[in-house]
Amino acid sequence: LFYLSTFLHSQSIHIDRQTIDIGTVDEGSILQYEVTIKNNSEKVLSAGIRSSCDCITVCPERVDLKYGEKSKIGIRVDTKGYNGKFNEKIFIQSNDPENPYITTEINGYIQAMAMVIIPITVFDSANCLFCVELRKNIIPEYEKKYAVKIELFEYPITEQKNYAALASLEHQAGRQLLKVPVLFVGDDIIGGKQEILAKLPGILEKYKKL
C-alpha cells in the first residue's frame, strides 16, 4: 500500500516507444513519426523534449499533463545532407523522480543521392577580390547547400584569347555585361557580384532538377 501511495502521489511518465527504426531511406527524405507521453500519476507531469540533432524537430517541445492525460509528440526528420548510418536521440526531461531523463532512439541508414554535376564556365581576373571569394567560399557553400557538384572552368580575361572568347560568347548570348566575373551556366549568363549573388542560387536549383 505504501508503494502504491507513493507511486500515485509522485509524477510517473510513460512513453509508448523507445526506438524508431527508419529503415533504409534516400537522402533528402522527410520522415514523420509520433511518440505518445502519458502521465500515470496523480500529480501534474511536466516534460521538455529536445533532439540530439538539428535535423530532427519535435512539436510540442513542452507538455504539462494531468493524471491519465496523454500527449502526442510529433517528430520530423529531415535527411537532407546526411548519408550512411543514422543514430540520433529524442531526450525527454521530466519531473518524474524515478525517470527524470528518458530517450527515444532513432536508427536507420540513409542512402546518398547521386550527385548532380553542374559545369560553370567562369571568366574572371586574378585581381578581382570577389572572384577569389566566389571560388574559395561561395561555390563550396552552394555545393553543400544545394547538394550538387560544381565544375568550374576558369578563363582569366587578362589573356587576350580569353577576353576575345568572352566577347564572342556575350555576343552570341545577346548580353554584354561589362562586369567580372562572368558565369555561363547552361543557357544562362550572369555577371558581377550583385547579379551572381542574386541569381546563381536559382540557376543551380533549375539545373539540379533537369
C-alpha positions as a printed NumPy array, in Angstrom:
array([[  0.   ,   0.   ,   0.   ],
       [  2.824,   2.387,   0.84 ],
       [  4.421,   1.731,  -2.574],
       [  1.122,   2.28 ,  -4.382],
       [  0.514,   5.527,  -2.494],
       [  3.994,   6.781,  -3.308],
       [  3.529,   5.818,  -6.961],
       [  0.233,   7.681,  -7.258],
       [  1.473,  10.798,  -5.477],
       [  4.723,  11.153,  -7.441],
       [  4.977,  12.075, -11.087],
       [  5.256,   8.989, -13.301],
       [  5.993,   9.172, -17.029],
       [  5.344,   6.568, -19.698],
       [  6.256,   6.684, -23.4  ],
       [  4.917,   4.276, -25.995],
       [  8.126,   3.777, -27.973],
       [ 11.793,   3.896, -27.022],
       [ 13.127,   3.2  , -30.514],
       [ 12.16 ,   4.301, -34.013],
       [ 13.577,   2.338, -36.93 ],
       [ 13.519,   4.438, -40.092],
       [ 14.914,   1.554, -42.154],
       [ 16.841,   2.489, -45.308],
       [ 15.752,   5.785, -46.865],
       [ 17.013,   8.082, -49.614],
       [ 18.898,  11.22 , -48.652],
       [ 16.557,  14.197, -48.762],
       [ 13.543,  12.275, -47.446],
       [ 11.313,  13.976, -44.87 ],
       [ 10.122,  11.471, -42.248],
       [  7.268,  11.907, -39.768],
       [  6.727,   9.952, -36.542],
       [  4.925,  10.264, -33.215],
       [  5.748,   9.38 , -29.644],
       [  2.997,   9.407, -27.02 ],
       [  3.735,  10.573, -23.486],
       [  1.35 ,   9.608, -20.67 ],
       [  1.13 ,  10.677, -17.044],
       [  0.453,   7.67 , -14.782],
       [  0.395,   9.639, -11.537],
       [ -1.982,  11.977,  -9.673],
       [  0.402,  14.932,  -9.837],
       [  0.954,  17.119, -12.882],
       [  3.71 ,  15.763, -15.094],
       [  5.853,  18.416, -16.781],
       [  8.216,  17.397, -19.561],
       [ 10.519,  19.081, -22.044],
       [ 11.502,  17.409, -25.293],
       [ 14.576,  18.029, -27.451],
       [ 16.589,  16.218, -30.085],
       [ 20.275,  15.445, -30.441],
       [ 20.415,  16.856, -33.974],
       [ 19.099,  19.952, -35.756],
       [ 17.87 ,  17.59 , -38.483],
       [ 15.134,  16.5  , -36.046],
       [ 12.365,  18.794, -34.848],
       [  9.779,  17.982, -32.202],
       [  6.369,  19.54 , -31.564],
       [  5.342,  20.419, -28.948],
       [  8.602,  20.939, -27.075],
       [  6.914,  21.127, -23.658],
       [  3.884,  19.395, -22.132],
       [  2.04 ,  19.534, -18.805],
       [ -0.178,  16.513, -18.224],
       [ -2.738,  15.802, -15.515],
       [ -3.414,  12.293, -14.212],
       [ -4.086,   9.881, -17.065],
       [ -3.583,  12.504, -19.768],
       [ -1.631,  11.76 , -22.937],
       [  0.15 ,  13.955, -25.461],
       [  1.39 ,  13.023, -28.91 ],
       [  4.797,  14.441, -29.789],
       [  5.353,  14.955, -33.499],
       [  8.833,  14.086, -34.735],
       [ 10.106,  15.34 , -38.093],
       [ 13.382,  14.007, -39.508],
       [ 14.978,  15.887, -42.415],
       [ 17.659,  13.677, -44.002],
       [ 18.976,  16.305, -46.43 ],
       [ 22.776,  16.345, -46.368],
       [ 23.104,  13.079, -44.442],
       [ 24.266,   9.678, -45.624],
       [ 25.317,   6.413, -44.072],
       [ 24.382,   5.07 , -40.656],
       [ 21.906,   7.287, -38.786],
       [ 21.684,   7.191, -34.987],
       [ 20.138,  10.103, -33.104],
       [ 18.02 ,  10.537, -29.976],
       [ 14.981,  12.325, -28.619],
       [ 15.549,  13.396, -24.996],
       [ 12.552,  13.714, -22.661],
       [ 13.293,  15.509, -19.398],
       [ 10.518,  15.476, -16.793],
       [  9.754,  15.901, -13.093],
       [  9.313,  12.137, -12.673],
       [ 11.729,  11.452,  -9.759],
       [ 12.308,   7.87 , -10.903],
       [ 12.879,   8.676, -14.601],
       [ 13.978,  12.304, -14.938],
       [ 15.658,  11.601, -18.284],
       [ 14.408,   9.089, -20.841],
       [ 15.192,   8.739, -24.532],
       [ 13.77 ,   7.509, -27.794],
       [ 16.421,   6.379, -30.261],
       [ 16.058,   6.926, -33.999],
       [ 18.077,   4.471, -36.063],
       [ 18.464,   3.629, -39.728],
       [ 20.511,   4.087, -42.849],
       [ 20.439,   6.987, -45.312],
       [ 21.387,   6.36 , -48.935],
       [ 23.191,   9.244, -50.589],
       [ 21.57 ,  10.56 , -53.745],
       [ 23.525,  10.546, -56.979],
       [ 25.346,  13.879, -57.136],
       [ 24.244,  16.249, -59.89 ],
       [ 27.214,  17.821, -61.687],
       [ 26.765,  21.385, -62.934],
       [ 29.562,  22.793, -65.139],
       [ 30.154,  26.545, -64.914],
       [ 32.435,  28.488, -67.242],
       [ 33.944,  31.486, -65.456],
       [ 35.706,  34.463, -66.992],
       [ 37.479,  36.257, -64.169],
       [ 40.587,  38.133, -63.089],
       [ 43.278,  37.303, -60.541],
       [ 42.994,  40.837, -59.088],
       [ 39.218,  40.566, -58.573],
       [ 38.541,  40.035, -54.855],
       [ 35.008,  38.778, -55.444],
       [ 36.339,  36.275, -57.998],
       [ 38.548,  34.793, -55.278],
       [ 35.676,  34.812, -52.777],
       [ 33.424,  33.111, -55.31 ],
       [ 35.905,  30.327, -55.989],
       [ 37.101,  29.709, -52.425],
       [ 33.976,  30.232, -50.335],
       [ 30.744,  30.857, -52.229],
       [ 30.907,  27.931, -54.666],
       [ 31.78 ,  25.358, -51.933],
       [ 28.962,  26.756, -49.782],
       [ 26.462,  26.417, -52.643],
       [ 27.648,  22.871, -53.359],
       [ 26.843,  21.895, -49.791],
       [ 23.588,  23.846, -49.6  ],
       [ 22.135,  22.554, -52.878],
       [ 23.782,  19.089, -52.786],
       [ 25.41 ,  19.48 , -56.208],
       [ 28.912,  19.21 , -57.623],
       [ 30.033,  22.358, -59.44 ],
       [ 32.799,  22.003, -62.011],
       [ 34.493,  25.335, -62.633],
       [ 36.269,  26.073, -65.909],
       [ 38.182,  29.321, -65.356],
       [ 39.498,  31.646, -68.033],
       [ 41.426,  34.757, -66.895],
       [ 40.364,  37.694, -69.063],
       [ 43.853,  39.178, -68.748],
       [ 44.795,  36.768, -71.531],
       [ 43.769,  38.237, -74.864],
       [ 42.408,  34.982, -76.3  ],
       [ 40.177,  34.504, -73.241],
       [ 38.854,  38.061, -73.448],
       [ 38.083,  37.517, -77.125],
       [ 36.255,  34.298, -76.268],
       [ 34.208,  36.125, -73.594],
       [ 33.236,  38.885, -76.018],
       [ 32.206,  36.289, -78.611],
       [ 30.071,  34.333, -76.121],
       [ 28.419,  37.511, -74.845],
       [ 27.594,  38.457, -78.432],
       [ 26.033,  35.031, -79.02 ],
       [ 24.022,  35.357, -75.805],
       [ 22.87 ,  38.864, -76.702],
       [ 24.259,  40.37 , -73.487],
       [ 27.357,  42.476, -72.953],
       [ 27.766,  42.505, -69.192],
       [ 30.868,  44.689, -68.802],
       [ 31.491,  43.17 , -65.37 ],
       [ 33.634,  40.428, -63.855],
       [ 33.356,  37.663, -63.119],
       [ 31.055,  36.402, -65.867],
       [ 29.453,  32.989, -65.443],
       [ 27.994,  30.765, -68.147],
       [ 25.744,  28.067, -66.72 ],
       [ 23.963,  26.106, -69.434],
       [ 21.905,  28.669, -71.328],
       [ 22.227,  31.262, -68.563],
       [ 24.752,  34.069, -68.366],
       [ 25.244,  36.253, -65.286],
       [ 27.953,  38.686, -64.313],
       [ 29.114,  40.897, -61.488],
       [ 28.822,  40.393, -57.744],
       [ 25.261,  41.652, -57.321],
       [ 23.722,  39.627, -60.14 ],
       [ 25.645,  36.454, -59.296],
       [ 24.603,  36.508, -55.637],
       [ 21.002,  37.235, -56.591],
       [ 20.576,  34.731, -59.425],
       [ 23.089,  31.883, -59.071],
       [ 21.127,  30.009, -56.332],
       [ 18.017,  29.893, -58.53 ],
       [ 20.038,  28.791, -61.55 ],
       [ 21.603,  25.941, -59.551],
       [ 18.159,  24.832, -58.397],
       [ 16.943,  24.874, -62.006],
       [ 19.765,  22.726, -63.395],
       [ 19.674,  20.37 , -60.41 ],
       [ 16.112,  19.404, -61.379],
       [ 16.918,  18.715, -65.044]])
